[in-house]
C-alpha cells in the first residue's frame, strides 16, 4: 500500500516547524519542541505560519558571522545532525529541504489549478 498523499498545507507546516524550531535553537530560547508547534491543516493558516517561520530563520542566518557558520553545535536543534555538524552544513541541509518541499508545493499547486 502506498504512503498517504501529503497536502500543500502539510508540506508548509513541515517546513514551518523545521524553520521555526531551528531558528529558536539558533538565536531564540533554545527550548521549543515539536509539541510547541501548531500544525496547520489548511493553506490559509499554513501560509502565515510559514512566513513567520521563514522570517525567524532568516533572522538567525543574518545574525550568523563566519565563526558561527564554522561552529559545530551553533544550532542546538535536537532532531537533526546539528550537534555534530558546523552550522554552515545545517544551513545547506535546510536549503535542501526548502528546495525539495518547495518544488513539491509548486507541483501540487499547478496540478490543483488544472482540476475542473
Biopython code that builds the backbone (N, CA, C, O; Angstrom):
import numpy as np
from Bio.PDB.StructureBuilder import StructureBuilder

atoms = [
    (1, "UNK", "N", (0.846, -1.175, 0.000)),
    (1, "UNK", "CA", (0.000, 0.000, 0.000)),
    (1, "UNK", "C", (0.898, 1.247, 0.000)),
    (1, "UNK", "O", (1.820, 1.336, 0.812)),
    (2, "UNK", "N", (0.643, 2.212, -0.899)),
    (2, "UNK", "CA", (1.481, 3.418, -0.939)),
    (2, "UNK", "C", (1.238, 4.299, 0.284)),
    (2, "UNK", "O", (0.176, 4.233, 0.904)),
    (3, "UNK", "N", (2.227, 5.120, 0.623)),
    (3, "UNK", "CA", (2.038, 6.037, 1.763)),
    (3, "UNK", "C", (0.930, 7.042, 1.439)),
    (3, "UNK", "O", (0.619, 7.256, 0.268)),
    (4, "UNK", "N", (0.337, 7.655, 2.451)),
    (4, "UNK", "CA", (-0.725, 8.632, 2.183)),
    (4, "UNK", "C", (-0.190, 9.840, 1.424)),
    (4, "UNK", "O", (0.974, 10.214, 1.563)),
    (5, "UNK", "N", (-1.036, 10.425, 0.644)),
    (5, "UNK", "CA", (-0.688, 11.604, -0.146)),
    (5, "UNK", "C", (-0.677, 12.818, 0.771)),
    (5, "UNK", "O", (-1.678, 13.104, 1.428)),
    (6, "UNK", "N", (0.430, 13.528, 0.823)),
    (6, "UNK", "CA", (0.512, 14.695, 1.693)),
    (6, "UNK", "C", (0.058, 15.946, 0.938)),
    (6, "UNK", "O", (0.199, 16.038, -0.282)),
    (7, "UNK", "N", (-0.475, 16.879, 1.669)),
    (7, "UNK", "CA", (-1.066, 18.081, 1.090)),
    (7, "UNK", "C", (-0.086, 19.252, 1.072)),
    (7, "UNK", "O", (0.993, 19.190, 1.661)),
    (8, "UNK", "N", (-0.483, 20.312, 0.388)),
    (8, "UNK", "CA", (0.301, 21.543, 0.400)),
    (8, "UNK", "C", (0.403, 22.063, 1.830)),
    (8, "UNK", "O", (1.476, 22.479, 2.268)),
    (9, "UNK", "N", (-0.710, 22.038, 2.556)),
    (9, "UNK", "CA", (-0.705, 22.516, 3.946)),
    (9, "UNK", "C", (0.254, 21.702, 4.798)),
    (9, "UNK", "O", (0.972, 22.267, 5.623)),
    (10, "UNK", "N", (0.281, 20.380, 4.616)),
    (10, "UNK", "CA", (1.199, 19.546, 5.403)),
    (10, "UNK", "C", (2.643, 19.926, 5.083)),
    (10, "UNK", "O", (3.464, 20.059, 5.991)),
    (11, "UNK", "N", (2.954, 20.098, 3.821)),
    (11, "UNK", "CA", (4.326, 20.450, 3.445)),
    (11, "UNK", "C", (4.722, 21.815, 4.008)),
    (11, "UNK", "O", (5.840, 21.991, 4.492)),
    (12, "UNK", "N", (3.810, 22.768, 3.943)),
    (12, "UNK", "CA", (4.091, 24.088, 4.528)),
    (12, "UNK", "C", (4.313, 23.973, 6.032)),
    (12, "UNK", "O", (5.223, 24.601, 6.573)),
    (13, "UNK", "N", (3.491, 23.178, 6.709)),
    (13, "UNK", "CA", (3.659, 23.002, 8.154)),
    (13, "UNK", "C", (4.970, 22.300, 8.482)),
    (13, "UNK", "O", (5.634, 22.642, 9.461)),
    (14, "UNK", "N", (5.341, 21.321, 7.666)),
    (14, "UNK", "CA", (6.616, 20.614, 7.867)),
    (14, "UNK", "C", (7.780, 21.596, 7.766)),
    (14, "UNK", "O", (8.673, 21.596, 8.614)),
    (15, "UNK", "N", (7.768, 22.424, 6.737)),
    (15, "UNK", "CA", (8.830, 23.415, 6.579)),
    (15, "UNK", "C", (8.788, 24.447, 7.699)),
    (15, "UNK", "O", (9.830, 24.845, 8.219)),
    (16, "UNK", "N", (7.592, 24.879, 8.070)),
    (16, "UNK", "CA", (7.454, 25.881, 9.129)),
    (16, "UNK", "C", (7.998, 25.371, 10.450)),
    (16, "UNK", "O", (8.690, 26.093, 11.167)),
    (17, "UNK", "N", (7.683, 24.124, 10.768)),
    (17, "UNK", "CA", (8.197, 23.542, 12.016)),
    (17, "UNK", "C", (9.719, 23.528, 12.008)),
    (17, "UNK", "O", (10.356, 23.939, 12.978)),
    (18, "UNK", "N", (10.299, 23.052, 10.907)),
    (18, "UNK", "CA", (11.750, 22.977, 10.805)),
    (18, "UNK", "C", (12.380, 24.354, 10.954)),
    (18, "UNK", "O", (13.344, 24.515, 11.702)),
    (19, "UNK", "N", (11.846, 25.350, 10.250)),
    (19, "UNK", "CA", (12.414, 26.694, 10.286)),
    (19, "UNK", "C", (12.232, 27.349, 11.654)),
    (19, "UNK", "O", (13.171, 27.931, 12.198)),
    (20, "UNK", "N", (11.036, 27.253, 12.200)),
    (20, "UNK", "CA", (10.751, 27.899, 13.492)),
    (20, "UNK", "C", (11.580, 27.288, 14.613)),
    (20, "UNK", "O", (12.153, 28.010, 15.428)),
    (21, "UNK", "N", (11.644, 25.965, 14.658)),
    (21, "UNK", "CA", (12.388, 25.316, 15.741)),
    (21, "UNK", "C", (13.883, 25.527, 15.583)),
    (21, "UNK", "O", (14.585, 25.757, 16.568)),
    (22, "UNK", "N", (14.377, 25.451, 14.359)),
    (22, "UNK", "CA", (15.814, 25.692, 14.163)),
    (22, "UNK", "C", (16.166, 27.139, 14.476)),
    (22, "UNK", "O", (17.220, 27.405, 15.053)),
    (23, "UNK", "N", (15.311, 28.066, 14.111)),
    (23, "UNK", "CA", (15.565, 29.473, 14.454)),
    (23, "UNK", "C", (15.612, 29.636, 15.964)),
    (23, "UNK", "O", (16.501, 30.305, 16.492)),
    (24, "UNK", "N", (14.656, 29.026, 16.661)),
    (24, "UNK", "CA", (14.639, 29.125, 18.122)),
    (24, "UNK", "C", (15.896, 28.509, 18.724)),
    (24, "UNK", "O", (16.456, 29.050, 19.678)),
    (25, "UNK", "N", (16.339, 27.391, 18.180)),
    (25, "UNK", "CA", (17.508, 26.705, 18.728)),
    (25, "UNK", "C", (18.824, 27.314, 18.241)),
    (25, "UNK", "O", (19.902, 26.842, 18.601)),
    (26, "UNK", "N", (18.731, 28.363, 17.422)),
    (26, "UNK", "CA", (19.928, 29.080, 16.983)),
    (26, "UNK", "C", (20.056, 30.410, 17.705)),
    (26, "UNK", "O", (21.114, 30.719, 18.254)),
    (27, "UNK", "N", (18.991, 31.198, 17.711)),
    (27, "UNK", "CA", (19.084, 32.540, 18.303)),
    (27, "UNK", "C", (17.972, 32.835, 19.303)),
    (27, "UNK", "O", (17.909, 33.939, 19.846)),
    (28, "UNK", "N", (17.110, 31.885, 19.550)),
    (28, "UNK", "CA", (15.980, 32.124, 20.454)),
    (28, "UNK", "C", (16.216, 31.537, 21.831)),
    (28, "UNK", "O", (17.332, 31.552, 22.352)),
    (29, "UNK", "N", (15.152, 31.024, 22.405)),
    (29, "UNK", "CA", (15.215, 30.474, 23.761)),
    (29, "UNK", "C", (15.910, 29.115, 23.816)),
    (29, "UNK", "O", (16.302, 28.653, 24.888)),
    (30, "UNK", "N", (16.057, 28.485, 22.665)),
    (30, "UNK", "CA", (16.651, 27.139, 22.554)),
    (30, "UNK", "C", (15.856, 26.118, 23.358)),
    (30, "UNK", "O", (16.419, 25.176, 23.916)),
    (31, "UNK", "N", (14.543, 26.316, 23.411)),
    (31, "UNK", "CA", (13.721, 25.423, 24.224)),
    (31, "UNK", "C", (12.486, 24.886, 23.519)),
    (31, "UNK", "O", (11.845, 23.967, 24.030)),
    (32, "UNK", "N", (12.130, 25.435, 22.357)),
    (32, "UNK", "CA", (10.910, 24.975, 21.693)),
    (32, "UNK", "C", (11.037, 23.512, 21.286)),
    (32, "UNK", "O", (12.113, 23.044, 20.914)),
    (33, "UNK", "N", (9.922, 22.805, 21.366)),
    (33, "UNK", "CA", (9.868, 21.406, 20.944)),
    (33, "UNK", "C", (8.786, 21.248, 19.888)),
    (33, "UNK", "O", (8.025, 22.177, 19.617)),
    (34, "UNK", "N", (8.726, 20.079, 19.304)),
    (34, "UNK", "CA", (7.681, 19.801, 18.319)),
    (34, "UNK", "C", (6.295, 19.953, 18.933)),
    (34, "UNK", "O", (5.347, 20.318, 18.237)),
    (35, "UNK", "N", (6.170, 19.681, 20.212)),
    (35, "UNK", "CA", (4.881, 19.835, 20.896)),
    (35, "UNK", "C", (4.447, 21.295, 20.968)),
    (35, "UNK", "O", (3.256, 21.579, 21.100)),
    (36, "UNK", "N", (5.390, 22.216, 20.883)),
    (36, "UNK", "CA", (5.070, 23.646, 20.929)),
    (36, "UNK", "C", (4.592, 24.177, 19.584)),
    (36, "UNK", "O", (4.047, 25.279, 19.507)),
    (37, "UNK", "N", (4.793, 23.400, 18.527)),
    (37, "UNK", "CA", (4.460, 23.861, 17.181)),
    (37, "UNK", "C", (3.054, 23.409, 16.797)),
    (37, "UNK", "O", (2.704, 22.241, 16.964)),
    (38, "UNK", "N", (2.257, 24.333, 16.285)),
    (38, "UNK", "CA", (0.910, 24.023, 15.822)),
    (38, "UNK", "C", (0.961, 23.651, 14.350)),
    (38, "UNK", "O", (1.422, 24.437, 13.522)),
    (39, "UNK", "N", (0.491, 22.459, 14.022)),
    (39, "UNK", "CA", (0.401, 22.024, 12.630)),
    (39, "UNK", "C", (-0.896, 22.580, 12.060)),
    (39, "UNK", "O", (-1.967, 22.396, 12.638)),
    (40, "UNK", "N", (-0.794, 23.256, 10.931)),
    (40, "UNK", "CA", (-1.958, 23.865, 10.299)),
    (40, "UNK", "C", (-2.463, 22.959, 9.187)),
    (40, "UNK", "O", (-1.693, 22.527, 8.330)),
    (41, "UNK", "N", (-3.747, 22.677, 9.204)),
    (41, "UNK", "CA", (-4.329, 21.724, 8.267)),
    (41, "UNK", "C", (-4.861, 22.319, 6.987)),
    (41, "UNK", "O", (-5.388, 21.597, 6.141)),
    (42, "UNK", "N", (-4.734, 23.618, 6.831)),
    (42, "UNK", "CA", (-5.196, 24.232, 5.583)),
    (42, "UNK", "C", (-4.191, 25.310, 5.167)),
    (42, "UNK", "O", (-3.459, 25.859, 5.991)),
    (43, "UNK", "N", (-4.182, 25.587, 3.888)),
    (43, "UNK", "CA", (-3.208, 26.523, 3.338)),
    (43, "UNK", "C", (-3.402, 27.936, 3.893)),
    (43, "UNK", "O", (-2.427, 28.657, 4.107)),
    (44, "UNK", "N", (-4.637, 28.327, 4.125)),
    (44, "UNK", "CA", (-4.915, 29.689, 4.602)),
    (44, "UNK", "C", (-4.224, 29.983, 5.931)),
    (44, "UNK", "O", (-3.778, 31.109, 6.152)),
    (45, "UNK", "N", (-4.127, 28.999, 6.811)),
    (45, "UNK", "CA", (-3.426, 29.219, 8.086)),
    (45, "UNK", "C", (-1.975, 28.763, 8.026)),
    (45, "UNK", "O", (-1.147, 29.236, 8.805)),
    (46, "UNK", "N", (-1.657, 27.853, 7.114)),
    (46, "UNK", "CA", (-0.277, 27.373, 6.993)),
    (46, "UNK", "C", (0.639, 28.428, 6.388)),
    (46, "UNK", "O", (1.812, 28.506, 6.755)),
    (47, "UNK", "N", (0.128, 29.239, 5.472)),
    (47, "UNK", "CA", (0.969, 30.258, 4.826)),
    (47, "UNK", "C", (1.491, 31.314, 5.800)),
    (47, "UNK", "O", (2.689, 31.597, 5.786)),
    (48, "UNK", "N", (0.642, 31.912, 6.649)),
    (48, "UNK", "CA", (1.189, 32.888, 7.613)),
    (48, "UNK", "C", (2.188, 32.250, 8.582)),
    (48, "UNK", "O", (3.165, 32.888, 8.974)),
    (49, "UNK", "N", (1.946, 31.000, 8.968)),
    (49, "UNK", "CA", (2.895, 30.314, 9.858)),
    (49, "UNK", "C", (4.227, 30.104, 9.146)),
    (49, "UNK", "O", (5.287, 30.259, 9.752)),
    (50, "UNK", "N", (4.177, 29.753, 7.863)),
    (50, "UNK", "CA", (5.404, 29.585, 7.088)),
    (50, "UNK", "C", (6.147, 30.916, 6.969)),
    (50, "UNK", "O", (7.367, 30.966, 7.120)),
    (51, "UNK", "N", (5.416, 31.980, 6.701)),
    (51, "UNK", "CA", (6.031, 33.305, 6.583)),
    (51, "UNK", "C", (6.735, 33.691, 7.889)),
    (51, "UNK", "O", (7.859, 34.191, 7.865)),
    (52, "UNK", "N", (6.084, 33.461, 9.007)),
    (52, "UNK", "CA", (6.680, 33.788, 10.312)),
    (52, "UNK", "C", (7.919, 32.941, 10.575)),
    (52, "UNK", "O", (8.929, 33.446, 11.066)),
    (53, "UNK", "N", (7.840, 31.663, 10.250)),
    (53, "UNK", "CA", (8.980, 30.771, 10.480)),
    (53, "UNK", "C", (10.146, 31.130, 9.568)),
    (53, "UNK", "O", (11.298, 31.121, 10.003)),
    (54, "UNK", "N", (9.857, 31.447, 8.307)),
    (54, "UNK", "CA", (10.915, 31.841, 7.372)),
    (54, "UNK", "C", (11.576, 33.140, 7.820)),
    (54, "UNK", "O", (12.790, 33.298, 7.689)),
    (55, "UNK", "N", (10.784, 34.063, 8.344)),
    (55, "UNK", "CA", (11.332, 35.324, 8.853)),
    (55, "UNK", "C", (12.237, 35.064, 10.058)),
    (55, "UNK", "O", (13.302, 35.669, 10.175)),
    (56, "UNK", "N", (11.821, 34.173, 10.948)),
    (56, "UNK", "CA", (12.648, 33.833, 12.111)),
    (56, "UNK", "C", (13.952, 33.167, 11.671)),
    (56, "UNK", "O", (15.019, 33.491, 12.194)),
    (57, "UNK", "N", (13.875, 32.246, 10.719)),
    (57, "UNK", "CA", (15.083, 31.563, 10.230)),
    (57, "UNK", "C", (16.018, 32.555, 9.540)),
    (57, "UNK", "O", (17.236, 32.489, 9.712)),
    (58, "UNK", "N", (15.448, 33.469, 8.763)),
    (58, "UNK", "CA", (16.275, 34.486, 8.111)),
    (58, "UNK", "C", (17.004, 35.325, 9.159)),
    (58, "UNK", "O", (18.177, 35.658, 8.991)),
    (59, "UNK", "N", (16.308, 35.662, 10.230)),
    (59, "UNK", "CA", (16.944, 36.414, 11.313)),
    (59, "UNK", "C", (18.107, 35.651, 11.922)),
    (59, "UNK", "O", (19.143, 36.237, 12.238)),
    (60, "UNK", "N", (17.940, 34.350, 12.088)),
    (60, "UNK", "CA", (19.028, 33.522, 12.632)),
    (60, "UNK", "C", (20.211, 33.503, 11.668)),
    (60, "UNK", "O", (21.365, 33.538, 12.097)),
    (61, "UNK", "N", (19.929, 33.447, 10.377)),
    (61, "UNK", "CA", (21.010, 33.424, 9.387)),
    (61, "UNK", "C", (21.740, 34.760, 9.316)),
    (61, "UNK", "O", (22.968, 34.799, 9.248)),
    (62, "UNK", "N", (20.990, 35.841, 9.331)),
    (62, "UNK", "CA", (21.598, 37.171, 9.254)),
    (62, "UNK", "C", (22.500, 37.424, 10.459)),
    (62, "UNK", "O", (23.498, 38.137, 10.349)),
    (63, "UNK", "N", (22.160, 36.853, 11.589)),
    (63, "UNK", "CA", (22.953, 37.087, 12.796)),
    (63, "UNK", "C", (24.223, 36.232, 12.848)),
    (63, "UNK", "O", (25.086, 36.460, 13.696)),
    (64, "UNK", "N", (24.341, 35.256, 11.954)),
    (64, "UNK", "CA", (25.490, 34.347, 11.981)),
    (64, "UNK", "C", (26.680, 34.955, 11.243)),
    (64, "UNK", "O", (26.587, 35.319, 10.071)),
    (65, "UNK", "N", (27.801, 35.055, 11.960)),
    (65, "UNK", "CA", (29.027, 35.517, 11.318)),
    (65, "UNK", "C", (29.834, 34.291, 10.866)),
    (65, "UNK", "O", (29.380, 33.156, 11.018)),
    (66, "UNK", "N", (31.020, 34.522, 10.315)),
    (66, "UNK", "CA", (31.839, 33.413, 9.816)),
    (66, "UNK", "C", (32.163, 32.402, 10.910)),
    (66, "UNK", "O", (32.164, 31.195, 10.667)),
    (67, "UNK", "N", (32.436, 32.896, 12.105)),
    (67, "UNK", "CA", (32.752, 31.998, 13.219)),
    (67, "UNK", "C", (31.552, 31.103, 13.532)),
    (67, "UNK", "O", (31.708, 29.899, 13.732)),
    (68, "UNK", "N", (30.362, 31.690, 13.573)),
    (68, "UNK", "CA", (29.154, 30.906, 13.853)),
    (68, "UNK", "C", (28.927, 29.860, 12.768)),
    (68, "UNK", "O", (28.554, 28.726, 13.069)),
    (69, "UNK", "N", (29.147, 30.229, 11.519)),
    (69, "UNK", "CA", (28.947, 29.282, 10.421)),
    (69, "UNK", "C", (29.877, 28.071, 10.538)),
    (69, "UNK", "O", (29.521, 26.972, 10.114)),
    (70, "UNK", "N", (31.050, 28.268, 11.102)),
    (70, "UNK", "CA", (32.016, 27.183, 11.265)),
    (70, "UNK", "C", (31.853, 26.412, 12.575)),
    (70, "UNK", "O", (32.527, 25.405, 12.789)),
    (71, "UNK", "N", (30.967, 26.877, 13.447)),
    (71, "UNK", "CA", (30.831, 26.281, 14.776)),
    (71, "UNK", "C", (29.928, 25.060, 14.764)),
    (71, "UNK", "O", (28.781, 25.117, 14.322)),
    (72, "UNK", "N", (30.473, 23.949, 15.262)),
    (72, "UNK", "CA", (29.678, 22.732, 15.450)),
    (72, "UNK", "C", (28.760, 22.963, 16.645)),
    (72, "UNK", "O", (29.213, 23.373, 17.714)),
    (73, "UNK", "N", (27.465, 22.696, 16.460)),
    (73, "UNK", "CA", (26.519, 22.873, 17.552)),
    (73, "UNK", "C", (26.034, 24.298, 17.747)),
    (73, "UNK", "O", (25.403, 24.596, 18.761)),
    (74, "UNK", "N", (26.316, 25.192, 16.792)),
    (74, "UNK", "CA", (25.810, 26.568, 16.915)),
    (74, "UNK", "C", (24.289, 26.551, 17.055)),
    (74, "UNK", "O", (23.721, 27.321, 17.830)),
    (75, "UNK", "N", (23.642, 25.677, 16.306)),
    (75, "UNK", "CA", (22.205, 25.438, 16.452)),
    (75, "UNK", "C", (22.049, 24.171, 17.285)),
    (75, "UNK", "O", (22.688, 23.155, 17.010)),
    (76, "UNK", "N", (21.203, 24.238, 18.295)),
    (76, "UNK", "CA", (21.042, 23.095, 19.211)),
    (76, "UNK", "C", (19.780, 22.295, 18.931)),
    (76, "UNK", "O", (19.315, 21.551, 19.795)),
    (77, "UNK", "N", (19.221, 22.438, 17.736)),
    (77, "UNK", "CA", (18.015, 21.701, 17.368)),
    (77, "UNK", "C", (18.237, 20.208, 17.627)),
    (77, "UNK", "O", (19.216, 19.642, 17.140)),
    (78, "UNK", "N", (17.343, 19.563, 18.387)),
    (78, "UNK", "CA", (17.602, 18.189, 18.819)),
    (78, "UNK", "C", (17.211, 17.100, 17.822)),
    (78, "UNK", "O", (17.497, 15.929, 18.071)),
    (79, "UNK", "N", (16.569, 17.440, 16.709)),
    (79, "UNK", "CA", (16.085, 16.405, 15.792)),
    (79, "UNK", "C", (16.831, 16.418, 14.465)),
    (79, "UNK", "O", (16.221, 16.313, 13.401)),
    (80, "UNK", "N", (18.110, 16.544, 14.528)),
    (80, "UNK", "CA", (18.916, 16.561, 13.317)),
    (80, "UNK", "C", (20.368, 16.346, 13.678)),
    (80, "UNK", "O", (20.695, 15.904, 14.779)),
    (81, "UNK", "N", (21.226, 16.665, 12.738)),
    (81, "UNK", "CA", (22.668, 16.480, 12.960)),
    (81, "UNK", "C", (23.327, 17.761, 13.458)),
    (81, "UNK", "O", (24.544, 17.915, 13.355)),
    (82, "UNK", "N", (22.538, 18.668, 13.991)),
    (82, "UNK", "CA", (23.045, 19.983, 14.394)),
    (82, "UNK", "C", (24.181, 19.905, 15.416)),
    (82, "UNK", "O", (25.102, 20.720, 15.378)),
    (83, "UNK", "N", (24.123, 18.949, 16.312)),
    (83, "UNK", "CA", (25.154, 18.824, 17.346)),
    (83, "UNK", "C", (26.470, 18.267, 16.788)),
    (83, "UNK", "O", (27.512, 18.386, 17.432)),
    (84, "UNK", "N", (26.428, 17.666, 15.603)),
    (84, "UNK", "CA", (27.631, 17.045, 15.035)),
    (84, "UNK", "C", (28.241, 17.806, 13.861)),
    (84, "UNK", "O", (29.355, 17.499, 13.438)),
    (85, "UNK", "N", (27.518, 18.798, 13.330)),
    (85, "UNK", "CA", (27.985, 19.459, 12.114)),
    (85, "UNK", "C", (28.150, 20.958, 12.300)),
    (85, "UNK", "O", (27.461, 21.568, 13.118)),
    (86, "UNK", "N", (29.076, 21.559, 11.530)),
    (86, "UNK", "CA", (29.174, 23.020, 11.536)),
    (86, "UNK", "C", (27.839, 23.632, 11.078)),
    (86, "UNK", "O", (27.113, 23.028, 10.288)),
    (87, "UNK", "N", (27.536, 24.800, 11.566)),
    (87, "UNK", "CA", (26.273, 25.455, 11.249)),
    (87, "UNK", "C", (26.089, 25.614, 9.741)),
    (87, "UNK", "O", (24.967, 25.507, 9.247)),
    (88, "UNK", "N", (27.169, 25.867, 9.003)),
    (88, "UNK", "CA", (27.071, 26.020, 7.559)),
    (88, "UNK", "C", (26.462, 24.773, 6.915)),
    (88, "UNK", "O", (25.689, 24.892, 5.965)),
    (89, "UNK", "N", (26.793, 23.593, 7.409)),
    (89, "UNK", "CA", (26.206, 22.362, 6.867)),
    (89, "UNK", "C", (24.727, 22.262, 7.214)),
    (89, "UNK", "O", (23.945, 21.721, 6.432)),
    (90, "UNK", "N", (24.340, 22.769, 8.361)),
    (90, "UNK", "CA", (22.928, 22.787, 8.740)),
    (90, "UNK", "C", (22.174, 23.733, 7.805)),
    (90, "UNK", "O", (21.080, 23.411, 7.342)),
    (91, "UNK", "N", (22.754, 24.886, 7.532)),
    (91, "UNK", "CA", (22.141, 25.841, 6.609)),
    (91, "UNK", "C", (21.966, 25.187, 5.241)),
    (91, "UNK", "O", (20.916, 25.339, 4.617)),
    (92, "UNK", "N", (22.977, 24.463, 4.767)),
    (92, "UNK", "CA", (22.895, 23.765, 3.489)),
    (92, "UNK", "C", (21.738, 22.772, 3.521)),
    (92, "UNK", "O", (20.948, 22.712, 2.579)),
    (93, "UNK", "N", (21.630, 21.990, 4.598)),
    (93, "UNK", "CA", (20.569, 20.986, 4.706)),
    (93, "UNK", "C", (19.192, 21.649, 4.696)),
    (93, "UNK", "O", (18.288, 21.177, 4.007)),
    (94, "UNK", "N", (19.024, 22.724, 5.442)),
    (94, "UNK", "CA", (17.741, 23.423, 5.481)),
    (94, "UNK", "C", (17.394, 23.935, 4.083)),
    (94, "UNK", "O", (16.239, 23.847, 3.666)),
    (95, "UNK", "N", (18.367, 24.463, 3.361)),
    (95, "UNK", "CA", (18.122, 24.917, 1.992)),
    (95, "UNK", "C", (17.662, 23.766, 1.107)),
    (95, "UNK", "O", (16.770, 23.941, 0.276)),
    (96, "UNK", "N", (18.262, 22.593, 1.277)),
    (96, "UNK", "CA", (17.844, 21.421, 0.503)),
    (96, "UNK", "C", (16.393, 21.051, 0.802)),
    (96, "UNK", "O", (15.629, 20.723, -0.106)),
    (97, "UNK", "N", (16.025, 21.104, 2.067)),
    (97, "UNK", "CA", (14.640, 20.820, 2.456)),
    (97, "UNK", "C", (13.684, 21.840, 1.838)),
    (97, "UNK", "O", (12.623, 21.474, 1.332)),
    (98, "UNK", "N", (14.060, 23.120, 1.881)),
    (98, "UNK", "CA", (13.218, 24.159, 1.290)),
    (98, "UNK", "C", (13.051, 23.954, -0.216)),
    (98, "UNK", "O", (11.952, 24.099, -0.750)),
    (99, "UNK", "N", (14.146, 23.616, -0.894)),
    (99, "UNK", "CA", (14.070, 23.368, -2.333)),
    (99, "UNK", "C", (13.209, 22.146, -2.640)),
    (99, "UNK", "O", (12.356, 22.184, -3.527)),
    (100, "UNK", "N", (13.437, 21.081, -1.910)),
    (100, "UNK", "CA", (12.724, 19.816, -2.138)),
    (100, "UNK", "C", (11.223, 19.996, -1.933)),
    (100, "UNK", "O", (10.428, 19.724, -2.832)),
    (101, "UNK", "N", (10.847, 20.453, -0.750)),
    (101, "UNK", "CA", (9.422, 20.584, -0.448)),
    (101, "UNK", "C", (8.787, 21.772, -1.176)),
    (101, "UNK", "O", (7.601, 21.736, -1.505)),
    (102, "UNK", "N", (9.565, 22.810, -1.425)),
    (102, "UNK", "CA", (9.048, 23.932, -2.203)),
    (102, "UNK", "C", (8.682, 23.508, -3.620)),
    (102, "UNK", "O", (7.665, 23.947, -4.158)),
    (103, "UNK", "N", (9.506, 22.658, -4.224)),
    (103, "UNK", "CA", (9.190, 22.140, -5.563)),
    (103, "UNK", "C", (7.936, 21.272, -5.522)),
    (103, "UNK", "O", (7.109, 21.332, -6.432)),
    (104, "UNK", "N", (7.792, 20.471, -4.478)),
    (104, "UNK", "CA", (6.575, 19.654, -4.338)),
    (104, "UNK", "C", (5.341, 20.547, -4.208)),
    (104, "UNK", "O", (4.306, 20.279, -4.819)),
    (105, "UNK", "N", (5.456, 21.604, -3.412)),
    (105, "UNK", "CA", (4.337, 22.537, -3.234)),
    (105, "UNK", "C", (3.965, 23.169, -4.570)),
    (105, "UNK", "O", (2.784, 23.267, -4.904)),
    (106, "UNK", "N", (4.958, 23.593, -5.328)),
    (106, "UNK", "CA", (4.690, 24.214, -6.626)),
    (106, "UNK", "C", (4.012, 23.223, -7.577)),
    (106, "UNK", "O", (3.084, 23.593, -8.296)),
    (107, "UNK", "N", (4.463, 21.986, -7.583)),
    (107, "UNK", "CA", (3.855, 20.972, -8.448)),
    (107, "UNK", "C", (2.399, 20.728, -8.041)),
    (107, "UNK", "O", (1.509, 20.702, -8.891)),
    (108, "UNK", "N", (2.163, 20.551, -6.744)),
    (108, "UNK", "CA", (0.794, 20.314, -6.285)),
    (108, "UNK", "C", (-0.113, 21.510, -6.589)),
    (108, "UNK", "O", (-1.272, 21.343, -6.969)),
    (109, "UNK", "N", (0.428, 22.705, -6.417)),
    (109, "UNK", "CA", (-0.344, 23.911, -6.728)),
    (109, "UNK", "C", (-0.719, 23.925, -8.208)),
    (109, "UNK", "O", (-1.859, 24.217, -8.566)),
    (110, "UNK", "N", (0.256, 23.605, -9.066)),
    (110, "UNK", "CA", (-0.017, 23.606, -10.507)),
    (110, "UNK", "C", (-1.021, 22.528, -10.868)),
    (110, "UNK", "O", (-1.907, 22.769, -11.688)),
    (111, "UNK", "N", (-0.907, 21.350, -10.281)),
    (111, "UNK", "CA", (-1.869, 20.282, -10.546)),
    (111, "UNK", "C", (-3.264, 20.668, -10.067)),
    (111, "UNK", "O", (-4.257, 20.399, -10.743)),
    (112, "UNK", "N", (-3.331, 21.294, -8.906)),
    (112, "UNK", "CA", (-4.624, 21.727, -8.357)),
    (112, "UNK", "C", (-5.306, 22.723, -9.307)),
    (112, "UNK", "O", (-6.524, 22.683, -9.482)),
    (113, "UNK", "N", (-4.534, 23.593, -9.902)),
    (113, "UNK", "CA", (-5.101, 24.587, -10.838)),
    (113, "UNK", "C", (-5.706, 23.921, -12.063)),
    (113, "UNK", "O", (-6.609, 24.481, -12.684)),
    (114, "UNK", "N", (-5.223, 22.731, -12.421)),
    (114, "UNK", "CA", (-5.734, 22.032, -13.595)),
    (114, "UNK", "C", (-7.014, 21.262, -13.320)),
    (114, "UNK", "O", (-7.682, 20.818, -14.254)),
    (115, "UNK", "N", (-7.363, 21.098, -12.051)),
    (115, "UNK", "CA", (-8.580, 20.358, -11.711)),
    (115, "UNK", "C", (-9.804, 21.125, -12.186)),
    (115, "UNK", "O", (-9.851, 22.351, -12.089)),
    (116, "UNK", "N", (-10.792, 20.405, -12.698)),
    (116, "UNK", "CA", (-12.012, 21.092, -13.151)),
    (116, "UNK", "C", (-12.804, 21.673, -11.977)),
    (116, "UNK", "O", (-13.855, 22.281, -12.181)),
]
sb = StructureBuilder()
sb.init_structure("model")
sb.init_model(0)
sb.init_chain("A")
sb.init_seg("    ")
for serial, (resi, resn, name, xyz) in enumerate(atoms, 1):
    if name == "N":
        sb.init_residue(resn, " ", resi, " ")
    sb.init_atom(name, np.array(xyz, "f"), 0.0, 1.0, " ", f" {name:<3s}", serial, name[0])
structure = sb.get_structure()
